[in-house]
């Protein structure tokens, strides 16, 4: 099994999208990329911790490729809006790929270049080494699924 970490706005919808992919074994929503140790949702929403809302995806690379996960990432959000997705505004909603190894970094950078050719506005997605992942509170896990909802907005 391998892990991938993506931030693409509110983690509820991002998690729901990745959970539908065959070969994805599990997902966890949480926070990464900031300076506060074990932040709470309220702290992250203050826009002062530096964390992004992210989804940690555990996947079987024999069933789904990291490249396919990247394709999904680009489709489920607008990578050209800085610190914003739809009505959600703040650095916690930034577009970011946290790579866990060199192969993921190379794939992410190549994928970004390909996606940029398709878009007229510049992509602002950050590509960074994975940092500490802090699991979000239980009520955030599979939030939309638990409420019978398919999407956030």
N, C-alpha and C positions, 0 to 999 in steps of 0.2 A: 504494500500500500504506500501511496505517496500523499503528501499534503500540498495544498496550494492556498494562498491567502489573497483575497480580493476585496477592495473597497470600491463601491459604486453607488454611493448614496445610502439611503436608509437600509439597514441590513435586513429588514424583514422581507422585502421583495427580492433582494439579491439572493438570500438564502432559499426562498421558494423556487426561484429559477434554477439554481444549481441542484436542488433536491430532485428535480424531475429528470435529470440526465442519467440514463443507464450507465452503470459503472461508478457512479458516485455512491460511496459506501455510507458516508455520514457527513453532516455539516454541524458547525457550531458558530453562533454569532458572538462577536466580542469586539474588543478594542485593541488597536496596535498602532505603533508609530509615534507615541507620545512620551512624555517624561514622568507622568504620575504613575506610581506603582499601584497596581490593582485598582484602577479607577472605577467609580460607579457611573451609571448612566447619567445621573444628574451632573456629575463632575464633567463628563465628556461633553454633555450638551451646553455647558458653560462656555465652551470654545476656548478654554484656558489650559487644557491638559496636553494639547497637541495630538491627541489620539484621533484615529479615523474609526468609524464604524466599519467593521470588516466581517467577512465570512471565511472561516477556515473550512476548506473542502478536503475531505479524505476520499481518495479515488483509487480505483484499481487501474493501473496503466495498461493492463492487458485488455481492458474493456473500453476504456475511454482515454484519449490522449490529452496531454496538457494543452496542446494546440487547440483541441476542440473546446476545452474550458475557456481558453483565451477568446475564441470566436464568440462564445456565449457572453463573456464579459463585455465585449464591444457592443453586442446587440441589445443588452438590457439597460444601458444607460447612455447619457450624452457625455462623452469624454472631452468635449470642448468647453464645458462650463466650469469655471474655477470655483471650488468650494460651494458647489450648488448642484442639486438635482431636483428639478421641478420646483415645488414650493419650499423644499428643505434647503436652508442656507446656513453655512458655517463650515469650518475646516474639517469637522468630523464627517462631512458628506463628500469629501474630496474623492476624486478618481485616483486609485492607487493599486499597483500590483506589488505585493511583497514576495519576492522570489526566495525560495529556500535552497537553491543550488545554482551552479553556473549554467546548467542546461536550461533551467527555467528563465534565468536572466536573458540568455541569448534568444530564446523563443519569444519572450515578452517584448524585447526590443525589436525583433524582426516583425512581430505581429503589429506593433505600434506603427512601424514604417509602412506596412501594407495598408493598415486602416487609414493612415493619414492620406494616402493616395486617393482614397474613396471620399474623403471629406473636404469641404472647402474651407472650413475654419481650423485653426491650429488645435491639435490635441494637447491638453494640459495634464494628462495622466502622468503621475509619478511612478517610476519604477525603482524600487529600493530593496535592499536586503531585508529579509524577514527579521523582525524584532520580536520582543516578548509579546505573546498573544495572551490577553486576559479575557477569559470567558465572561460574557454578559450575564446578567441576572437570569434566573430560570424562566421568568415570564416572557422574556424576549426570544427564547429558543422556540423555533418553529411557530412563531407568533401567528402568522396568517393561516397556517394549516390548522392550528388549534381553534381558530375562529371561523373556519369554513370559507375563508377569503382566498382569492387567487392572486390579487395584486394590491399594491398600496394605493396608487392614485390612477 
